[in-house]
């Protein structure tokens, strides 16, 4: 099915509701969605960085503050 949403006529609330409905629907069939071939490589590299102590973590509150500062 090919369809087009009237994005120019939709409010932000309408768009967010549509996105939530799409995500909810995708979650119901998540096992049917193939993972891209590069995804496994990225996950393995991240696991290796964590195992080697090369990963650095930031408190979520601090991360949100930093993001807000960068996007102002």
Backbone torsions as a table, in degrees:
resi	resn	phi	psi	omega
1	UNK	NA	125.0	176.1
2	UNK	-109.1	127.3	-179.8
3	UNK	-143.2	162.3	179.2
4	UNK	-128.8	131.1	176.2
5	UNK	-86.0	144.6	178.3
6	UNK	-79.7	66.9	-172.8
7	UNK	-55.3	-38.1	-179.5
8	UNK	-65.6	-22.1	-178.9
9	UNK	-100.3	-8.8	-176.3
10	UNK	-86.0	144.2	174.2
11	UNK	-79.1	167.0	176.3
12	UNK	-59.3	-41.0	178.7
13	UNK	-60.2	-43.4	178.2
14	UNK	-61.6	-42.5	-179.0
15	UNK	-65.7	-42.8	178.8
16	UNK	-64.6	-40.2	178.6
17	UNK	-62.9	-42.5	179.0
18	UNK	-63.5	-41.9	178.1
19	UNK	-62.7	-42.6	178.9
20	UNK	-61.8	-40.6	179.1
21	UNK	-65.5	-40.5	177.8
22	UNK	-62.9	-47.4	179.5
23	UNK	-61.5	-43.3	179.0
24	UNK	-59.8	-41.9	180.0
25	UNK	-66.8	-42.8	178.3
26	UNK	-63.1	-37.1	179.0
27	UNK	-63.5	-33.9	179.6
28	UNK	-65.8	-25.3	-177.7
29	UNK	-120.1	26.9	-174.1
30	UNK	-55.8	-36.3	-178.5
31	UNK	-67.6	-20.0	-179.9
32	UNK	-86.4	-9.4	-177.1
33	UNK	-91.7	116.4	-178.7
34	UNK	-71.3	142.0	176.1
35	UNK	-80.7	138.4	179.3
36	UNK	-62.2	150.5	-175.4
37	UNK	-60.7	-31.4	-178.1
38	UNK	-76.7	-15.4	-174.3
39	UNK	-63.6	-42.7	180.0
40	UNK	-60.9	-41.3	179.6
41	UNK	-63.1	-41.6	179.3
42	UNK	-64.4	-45.0	179.6
43	UNK	-62.7	-42.3	178.7
44	UNK	-64.2	-39.7	178.2
45	UNK	-64.6	-40.9	178.4
46	UNK	-66.6	-40.0	176.9
47	UNK	-62.2	-40.8	179.4
48	UNK	-64.2	-42.3	178.1
49	UNK	-61.4	-40.0	179.0
50	UNK	-67.0	-45.4	-179.4
51	UNK	-61.6	-37.7	-178.8
52	UNK	-82.2	-4.9	-179.1
53	UNK	79.5	14.6	-178.1
54	UNK	-86.3	-13.4	179.5
55	UNK	-82.1	144.1	177.7
56	UNK	-121.7	134.1	-177.8
57	UNK	-115.0	148.7	-179.4
58	UNK	-125.4	142.1	175.2
59	UNK	-56.3	137.9	-176.0
60	UNK	-58.2	-39.9	178.8
61	UNK	-61.8	-43.5	178.8
62	UNK	-66.9	-40.1	178.8
63	UNK	-61.4	-44.1	178.9
64	UNK	-62.6	-40.8	178.6
65	UNK	-61.5	-45.2	-180.0
66	UNK	-62.1	-42.3	179.2
67	UNK	-62.4	-44.8	179.5
68	UNK	-61.3	-40.6	179.5
69	UNK	-64.4	-37.8	-179.6
70	UNK	-72.3	-25.9	-174.2
71	UNK	-98.9	7.2	178.5
72	UNK	-81.4	NA	NA
